[in-house]
Amino acid sequence: MKNIILFGAPGAGKGTQSTALVEKYNLKHISTGEILRKEMKDKTDLGLKAKDLIENGILVPDEIIIGMIENIISNNKNTNGFIFDGFPRTEQQAVALDQLLEKNGTKIDMLIELSVPDEMVVERLLLRQKLEGRADDNPESIKKRLEVYHTQTVPIAEYYHKQGVHIKIDATGEIKQVTHLLFEKVDAL
Ligand code: AMP
């Protein structure tokens, strides 16, 4: 079982590249953002609770996210491995993830950071808003999400760096180029 965290700022390409990884390596993709957007669309209690936070670019509380992940891990015991996309986003989530995986006799094998400068992130997210109309891809929310990324999420790369599993790749190029770089890293696992 191989477990990979796809890490990076909003708009770094985590969702797009996850699709390529899932196809090639037959892994189970977990995007907490996608799960939350579905809950919002279905107007569940969780969706209603999360809506304001998400639209303002603020993180949903750790307990909620960790509970969601716990369910998914325990319902997918026979998977080839997981790709975590948009999770963990805080150190508390990272510690909880390590504990959950350990309970299942497994661990994070690699955190791959998709490195993109902030200016490019802003450009990509504004373009995505035109194409997909995501409510949180507006200039104010983008600014907040980047600030949250740098203060709350970036320290996780260091956390996994200490475990010796942090890898960084240049994700400014064409989608296919980035996929190629990613496959090289995952093949080496
Ligand atoms: P994403 O699609 O990953 O960019 O996530 C969109 C929004 O969902 C984020 O800005 C957060 O408000 C919320 N969210 C997604 N994943 C998490 C997480 N792991 N922890 C807390 N909030 C999250």
Residues whose N, C-alpha, C, O or C-beta is under 5 A from the ligand:
A	BS01	AMP	P10 T32 G33 E34 L36 L53 I54 G57 I58 L59 V60 I65 G86 F87 P88 R89
